[in-house]
Amino acid sequence: MSNERRLSLSQSARVLLVDDEPDILELLELALLRMGLEVDRADSVGAALACLNEARYDLCLTDMRLPDGEGLQIVRHIAAQNLELPIAVITAHGNMESAITALKAGAFDYLSKPVALEQLRALVKSAIQTPKSAPGLSAQGDDAQGLLGHAPAMQKVRDLISRVARSQAPVHICGESGSGKELAARLIVAQSARREHPFIAVNCGAIPENLMESEFFGYRKGAFTGADSDRDGFFQSAHGGTLFLDEVADLPLAMQVKLLRAIQEKKVRKVGATQEEAVDVRIISATHNDLARRVQEGKFRQDLYYRLNVINLTMPPLRELRDDIPEIAQRLLLRLRGASNVSFAPDALRALSTYDFPGNVRELENIIERALALCDDATIQLADLQLPPDAGSTQAAPVVADGSVALPDYLDQVERTEILKALDRTRFNRTAAARLLGVTFRTLRYRMERLGIKGADKDED
């Protein structure tokens, strides 16, 4: 083992190995000693708990099956005692159910038998570099660094983010369009041991089905027409870091099978290759769809659902954070206005606080950006927001015969909501959004201009 490898880990790091098979213990101990670590051994649950009571460790690595119980008992003991000790479990080959159970109970990560030394070294390095107590996210921080708001729902999200950041378990983030799912994923990574490594965000709904395998796993030269050189996929690009699968519900069933194997085996095979290659990737997924319902409908594999949904994080919609909307709006305005001194009129802020925001924070940002362009002086007035007529109501106003709500305004509101949903699903790729809506690109562009919807230009006319 090179000096560079030894110096990459703390010289005082101490690992507890728990297994009742002497040959496996010896193999793992030798690998860890070569990494410059101190190692203690235990061959049962009772012996392991005694070691944990007597000494302080930087990592615990335990087999799931032990003579006097299960490794899960050790996982739960560490969690109950708040030891802030990363613990990884070793499971029988193909027994993902026990690994998922351990992850839900608080395990840091898992290894499958036979243990690959490359994966062992990656796990140990990640565990020992993970901060024991990840710093919490300040509710007063900038919206680019944290999630704003004092509502209990947002405080719960921040607390869960700080806790799951210390794990390697897959996280599934659910919530409505524009509620900040990718921001939450980035904040998890920012507090984890993978913060210095790649964060690869993939919009699963924007990739053509016939290209999915090569995009995810890469391909070898000559694998198909046009493959004139080797190319890495998303998994290889995210090696050592995090792969964020946005709108994962849009994956076709055939690709779900291949993704399931990659997650379970921690290996991928490039298109046209004969050998698999190991990848060290943490998976964070997100969708605005109800994945459990899609499983019931037969549109999403149940086994993949359980592997992605080890830890669930739900982002609250903006309408549940009404008391925080003025603060969030002020922060967004501060960022968007640049060097100008534009501010909100009181009635404009009140209107924002009572609006339902079907597009959530992304819609709020679009509204403020448009208002900045429309306001005549240094104050954003209510009219500059161009909110629908029912903005002061918590429910959509009905169209009634006496004309109390104009039908064109109501239809504009419905159209605007659906366009924003489509743009959110495609990460503001207007060509893909037009396909979802069943209109041409030119029609969508015209309607966006008419309704004042602005977004990044990610495609050409």
Phi, psi and omega in degrees: 000134184286159176297326179299319179296316182296320184284347181284343179243155180297134181294337182265003182297137185231133185240138174256119178259130181234113178195147181260005178257110186303322183292322177292318177303316182295317180297313181294318180298317180299318180297319182287323177297323179292341176272002178085023183257155171271143186227131168247150183240147174217146184245013180201168177298314181300316180294323180294315180296325177295319178296319181294330179282339186259336186221165178253131183238158176261345179198142172239132179236116187230146171287154180280328181255120181229159185301325185249017179159209182235153176300337178300330177296324179290319177302312182292326177297315180297319179293318183293327182272001181051046183285348182050045181246119176297131177231132178243148182246151176252122184245158175296150182303128177083356181266072183287336182299317180292325178295317179295320177300317179294320179296318178296329180281349177125004178296148181285317183194184180216159172230146178256145176281144353289141185289124175275127185297326178297318178291324177299313181297319179296318180296313182298315181297319180294318183294317184286334178275348180289128178300136182296323178232100180292136180295141178288161179270127181283134177291346180264358184289168179293147185295342176281344183251335183209178179263122183281155173124147180250359181298147179306322181298320180285325176297322177296320178297313181298320180295317180294322178301315182295330181278317183287342179298334182278355182254167172252006183294146175300143180238134174246124181253122178242160182156164182292164178302135176078013183270359174102031183293317180291324176300317178299318178298317180293327178289325174300313181294321183299335181257007185255174177290347180266010186297334180268003184249172188299143170242109183253114179262129183235127173269103186295337182275354184253005182256125177303141186301324183286350179253357189299312184299315181290328178290320181282318189249353181083180180208160177266155177302131179085003182296330178201170180300126181098349178275081185271001176199163176293146179216137176280153175258190182300321182296315179294322180294331181268005184307128183087349184236224189230138175249116181259113182261094180278145183050050183295338179296341182277357178294133175292156185302322181298322180285331178299322179298315182290323177294321179302315180295319180298320180291318184289316185270345185057036178218151176225157176236123178295151175298126181091356180265158178256343182245147174274156176233141182287142176228139178251096187223134170266136182259126169237127181241163181205153173194155174268354178277160174274101184296322180300320178293321179294329174296315179298327181278356181079016182261352179216136184293133181295320182294322177292322178303314181293330180282329178279326189263038178296313174239127182253133178233122182252123178273126181287145175289158185297329181293343176271002181238038189303320181293339181266350184302316179302317179295316180296318179297318180296320179294318178296319179297318180302321180284322186279332187282345180067230183275355181285170182244035181293141178223172180270141167286150182304319182291334176292317178295321179297320180296319178297323183291337183256355181280147185280338179051073175299336177262006175056218188296325179296321177292319178301317179297318178296319179298315181293320179297318178293318180297324177299323180285335185265334186293141184274332181233211184269016182229130175276115180270167180304318182296330181294335181288333181053046177284155176299160183301334183264022185299335180274001181253152178273355176228157180295131181286135180286155174272117184247163188292334183279002175079019180295336172234122184293132181300317178300321179294319180296316180294323176298320180297314180297315181297318181297318180299315182292322178295317179297321178297315180295319178295323179294318181296330183255014179055042177063028169275104189293327178296314179293322179296320179298322178296318179298323183276349179076030178232169178281163178300317181296321179296316180296318180297319179296314182293324177297317179296318181294324182269359178074029180268122180248148179197165180295138177278102183254004180210169184258161176295000000 
